[in-house]
Amino acid sequence: RQDWSHAYHIGKLCEKLKFSYETSLSYYDKAIALNPSAVDPVYRMHASHLKILCACRKQNLDALKVFSS
């Protein structure tokens, strides 16, 4: 079984290195799937959603497409 923290930290790195939104959020999603009781990836997923939405202010269509899927 894979460790959820590995996927979580890769997601954080992708976000810090300004990879695509899909990439970092997919790693957070993978961490949540590996351990649904872990709070950190769930918190980071929601915080990232809010951060991206506040930054783009409905002008970045790529960000909105990621959230709609």
N, C-alpha and C positions, 0 to 999 in steps of 0.2 A: 504494500500500500504506500502510495506517495505521501509525502508530508505536505500538508496544506500551507505551511508557512513558506515553503520554497516558492510556490506559485504566488503567494501574497507579496513577497518581497520582490519578485520579478515584476509584478504589476506596479509596485511603487517605483521601481527603477525606470520602467517604461514611461511612467507618468512624469518623473523628474527629467528624463532625457528627451521629453516632448515627442515620443512616438505617437502614432495615431491613437485616437480615443478608443477605437475598437480593440486595439492590442492590449492596452492597460486594463480596460474593463473586462476583457475576456479572461485575463489572468485572475482578476478578482473573482469572477464568476466560477472559475475552476477551483479556486481556494474554498469558496463557499460550498461547492459540490463535494469536495473532499472531506470537509468537516463542517456540517451545517450548524453545529453548536458554537463555533468560534465567532466571537463578536467582532474582532478586528477587521476581517475582510468585508463584513456586512456594513460596518460603519464607514470604511474607506470607499466602498461602492457608492453609498448614498452621498458622502461628502464630495466625491469626485463628480457625481452628477450635478450637484448644486454648484460646484466651482465652475464647471464647464458651462452650465446654463447662464450663470451670472456673467461670465466673461464674454460669451458670444452674444448675449441679449437678442436672441432669435434671429441673428443675422448670418450665422454659420450653418448652412444647410447640412454639411457633413455631420456636425454634432447632433443635429435634430434627427437625422436618419439613424444614427447609432441608438438613440434613445427610443425611437419608435419600434426598433426590432427586438 
